[in-house]
Amino acid sequence: MFVWIFHRISGVLLIVLLFAQLLTGFFQKRATDPAVIENARDLHELPVLNCLIVFLLTFHALYGGRTILMDLGLRREKLLFWGCNAFGVIILTVFFAFYMQP
């Protein structure tokens, strides 16, 4: 049940967050007012927002793959759940290791 709820909520959040990223990128490119450009850049480069997008993308994709495997007949739900979580933690650890370097 958790995976089903997370998958739906993360899909909606990804739509909103990726739209915000695209919108701030557009404002950086097209705006002429320096204040607008500065505010858009600050929002676009916000580390918490970028990390949240990567987190949501990672687990949304992994849980989607889990759902596909279950639809194809694989019935090892707990193994798939923990396997997806372990793989997601590995992916995020590698991402954060590179992202947090100065």
NUMI-281086 format. One record per residue: residue number from 1; residue in one letter; x, y, z of N, C-alpha, C, O in turn. Coordinates in pm, whole numbers, plus 50000, padded with zeros to 5 digits. Layout:
N
   resi   resn   neast   nnorth     nup   caeast   canorth    caup   ceast   cnorth     cup   oeast   onorth     oup
    NUM      A       X        Y       Z        X         Y       Z       X        Y       Z       X        Y       Z
...
//
This chain:
102
   resi   resn   neast   nnorth     nup   caeast   canorth    caup   ceast   cnorth     cup   oeast   onorth     oup
      1      M   50082    49881   50000    50000     50000   50000   50087    50127   50000   50054    50227   49935
      2      F   50199    50121   50075    50288     50237   50080   50340    50272   49941   50344    50389   49903
      3      V   50381    50170   49865    50438     50194   49733   50334    50258   49642   50366    50349   49565
      4      W   50211    50212   49649    50103     50265   49565   50081    50413   49596   50072    50495   49504
      5      I   50072    50447   49724    50048     50587   49765   50170    50673   49728   50154    50782   49672
      6      F   50291    50624   49759    50412     50701   49727   50423    50726   49578   50460    50836   49536
      7      H   50391    50625   49498    50404     50638   49353   50310    50747   49300   50349    50825   49213
      8      R   50189    50753   49351    50093     50855   49306   50135    50994   49351   50134    51088   49272
      9      I   50173    51006   49478    50211     51137   49531   50340    51187   49465   50350    51305   49430
     10      S   50437    51097   49447    50563     51140   49386   50543    51180   49240   50612    51269   49190
     11      G   50449    51116   49171    50420     51155   49032   50368    51298   49024   50410    51376   48939
     12      V   50275    51331   49113    50220     51466   49115   50327    51568   49155   50339    51674   49093
     13      L   50405    51535   49257    50512     51625   49300   50616    51646   49190   50666    51757   49172
     14      L   50648    51541   49118    50745     51555   49009   50693    51647   48900   50770    51726   48844
     15      I   50566    51638   48868    50509     51728   48768   50523    51873   48814   50565    51959   48736
     16      V   50490    51899   48938    50496     52035   48992   50641    52084   48998   50671    52195   48954
     17      L   50731    52002   49053    50870     52045   49071   50943    52061   48938   51020    52156   48920
     18      L   50921    51970   48845    50987     51983   48715   50932    52102   48637   51006    52168   48565
     19      F   50802    52130   48651    50746     52250   48590   50810    52375   48650   50840    52471   48579
     20      A   50831    52374   48782    50896     52489   48848   51039    52505   48797   51085    52618   48776
     21      Q   51111    52394   48779    51247     52402   48726   51247    52459   48584   51330    52544   48551
     22      L   51157    52412   48502    51148     52463   48364   51111    52611   48363   51166    52689   48286
     23      L   51017    52648   48447    50972     52787   48453   51083    52880   48500   51101    52988   48444
     24      T   51157    52840   48603    51266     52926   48650   51378    52934   48547   51442    53038   48532
     25      G   51402    52825   48477    51501     52830   48369   51458    52924   48258   51539    52998   48202
     26      F   51329    52922   48226    51276     53013   48125   51291    53158   48169   51331    53243   48090
     27      F   51259    53187   48295    51269     53324   48344   51414    53372   48347   51440    53490   48327
     28      Q   51506    53283   48373    51647     53323   48370   51690    53363   48230   51769    53455   48212
     29      K   51639    53294   48133    51679     53316   47995   51608    53438   47933   51671    53514   47859
     30      R   51481    53457   47963    51400     53556   47893   51376    53687   47969   51338    53787   47908
     31      A   51398    53688   48098    51366     53809   48175   51471    53917   48149   51587    53889   48118
     32      T   51427    54040   48163    51519     54153   48146   51546    54224   48278   51646    54295   48291
     33      D   51458    54207   48375    51476     54269   48506   51577    54188   48588   51558    54069   48608
     34      P   51684    54251   48634    51786     54178   48710   51731    54112   48838   51780    54006   48877
     35      A   51632    54173   48902    51574     54115   49024   51502    53983   48993   51512    53887   49069
     36      V   51430    53979   48881    51360     53857   48841   51461    53748   48807   51442    53632   48845
     37      I   51566    53786   48737    51669     53688   48701   51736    53632   48826   51760    53512   48836
     38      E   51766    53718   48921    51830     53675   49046   51739    53582   49126   51784    53479   49176
     39      N   51612    53618   49140    51518     53534   49214   51497    53399   49145   51488    53296   49211
     40      A   51489    53400   49013    51471     53275   48939   51595    53187   48952   51583    53065   48965
     41      R   51712    53248   48949    51835     53169   48963   51845    53107   49102   51884    52992   49117
     42      D   51809    53185   49204    51814     53134   49341   51720    53014   49358   51757    52915   49422
     43      L   51601    53023   49302    51507     52912   49311   51552    52794   49226   51538    52678   49267
     44      H   51607    52822   49109    51650     52717   49017   51768    52637   49074   51778    52517   49050
     45      E   51855    52702   49147    51975     52638   49199   51960    52596   49345   52060    52564   49409
     46      L   51840    52595   49397    51816     52556   49536   51852    52409   49556   51788    52322   49498
     47      P   51953    52379   49639    51998     52240   49654   51890    52146   49708   51881    52031   49667
     48      V   51809    52195   49800    51704     52110   49857   51604    52069   49749   51560    51954   49745
     49      L   51570    52160   49662    51477     52131   49554   51537    52030   49455   51469    51936   49412
     50      N   51663    52049   49420    51730     51957   49328   51743    51818   49389   51722    51718   49320
     51      C   51778    51810   49517    51789     51680   49584   51653    51612   49596   51644    51490   49581
     52      L   51549    51687   49621    51414     51631   49629   51371    51575   49494   51309    51469   49488
     53      I   51402    51646   49388    51368     51596   49254   51441    51465   49224   51381    51371   49172
     54      V   51569    51458   49257    51645     51335   49233   51590    51220   49318   51576    51108   49270
     55      F   51559    51248   49445    51501     51146   49533   51370    51094   49477   51350    50973   49467
     56      L   51281    51184   49439    51151     51144   49387   51164    51069   49255   51096    50969   49234
     57      L   51250    51117   49166    51271     51048   49038   51324    50908   49058   51279    50814   48992
     58      T   51419    50893   49148    51480     50762   49172   51377    50662   49221   51362    50554   49163
     59      F   51305    50697   49327    51212     50601   49384   51086    50586   49301   51025    50478   49300
     60      H   51045    50689   49232    50930     50677   49142   50962    50577   49030   50880    50493   48996
     61      A   51082    50588   48975    51123     50496   48868   51138    50353   48920   51093    50258   48855
     62      L   51200    50337   49036    51220     50203   49090   51088    50137   49128   51068    50019   49099
     63      Y   51000    50211   49190    50870     50154   49227   50784    50129   49103   50703    50037   49102
     64      G   50802    50209   48999    50733     50181   48873   50783    50052   48810   50703    49973   48759
     65      G   50914    50030   48815    50971     49905   48766   50923    49787   48848   50895    49680   48794
     66      R   50912    49805   48979    50859     49701   49067   50715    49666   49028   50679    49549   49023
     67      T   50635    49768   49001    50496     49745   48962   50489    49668   48830   50407    49578   48815
     68      I   50574    49704   48736    50577     49634   48607   50615    49487   48626   50552    49399   48567
     69      L   50718    49461   48708    50758     49323   48734   50646    49243   48801   50627    49125   48771
     70      M   50574    49306   48891    50462     49237   48956   50350    49210   48856   50285    49106   48863
     71      D   50326    49305   48765    50223     49284   48661   50261    49172   48566   50174    49106   48509
     72      L   50392    49151   48548    50439     49044   48461   50438    48907   48529   50469    48806   48466
     73      G   50403    48903   48656    50386     48776   48724   50483    48746   48836   50470    48643   48901
     74      L   50578    48833   48862    50671     48811   48972   50600    48845   49103   50558    48960   49121
     75      R   50586    48751   49192    50506     48771   49313   50588    48782   49440   50536    48756   49549
     76      R   50711    48819   49430    50797     48834   49548   50794    48979   49593   50892    49051   49579
     77      E   50679    49021   49647    50658     49163   49680   50760    49217   49779   50816    49325   49758
     78      K   50784    49145   49887    50878     49195   49988   51020    49205   49933   51091    49301   49961
     79      L   51060    49105   49857    51194     49107   49798   51208    49223   49700   51310    49291   49698
     80      L   51106    49245   49618    51109     49357   49525   51112    49491   49598   51186    49582   49560
     81      F   51032    49502   49704    51027     49626   49781   51164    49658   49841   51215    49769   49825
     82      W   51223    49561   49910    51352     49585   49974   51463    49597   49873   51559    49672   49895
     83      G   51454    49526   49762    51553     49540   49655   51550    49678   49594   51655    49738   49568
     84      C   51430    49730   49570    51416     49866   49516   51469    49969   49614   51536    50064   49575
     85      N   51439    49950   49742    51489     50044   49843   51641    50041   49852   51704    50146   49861
     86      A   51699    49922   49851    51845     49910   49858   51910    49973   49736   52008    50047   49748
     87      F   51857    49945   49619    51912     50002   49496   51896    50154   49495   51985    50227   49451
     88      G   51782    50203   49544    51759     50347   49553   51857    50415   49647   51906    50524   49617
     89      V   51886    50352   49760    51981     50409   49854   52121    50414   49792   52194    50511   49811
     90      I   52157    50311   49717    52288     50311   49650   52295    50424   49547   52394    50496   49541
     91      I   52191    50438   49468    52188     50544   49366   52197    50681   49432   52273    50767   49387
     92      L   52120    50703   49538    52121     50833   49605   52254    50859   49675   52300    50974   49678
     93      T   52316    50756   49730    52446     50773   49794   52551    50818   49693   52630    50908   49720
     94      V   52551    50755   49576    52645     50795   49471   52616    50937   49424   52708    51017   49406
     95      F   52487    50969   49405    52451     51103   49361   52496    51208   49462   52559    51308   49425
     96      F   52465    51186   49591    52499     51285   49691   52650    51295   49710   52701    51402   49743
     97      A   52722    51186   49690    52867     51190   49702   52926    51285   49596   53019    51360   49625
     98      F   52872    51280   49475    52921     51369   49370   52862    51509   49380   52930    51607   49351
     99      Y   52736    51519   49422    52667     51648   49427   52722    51737   49537   52729    51859   49520
    100      M   52760    51679   49648    52803     51758   49763   52951    51796   49759   52999    51868   49847
    101      Q   53023    51750   49657    53165     51788   49647   53176    51936   49611   53096    51987   49533
    102      P   53276    52004   49668    53291     52148   49638   53339    52174   49498   53357    52289   49458
//
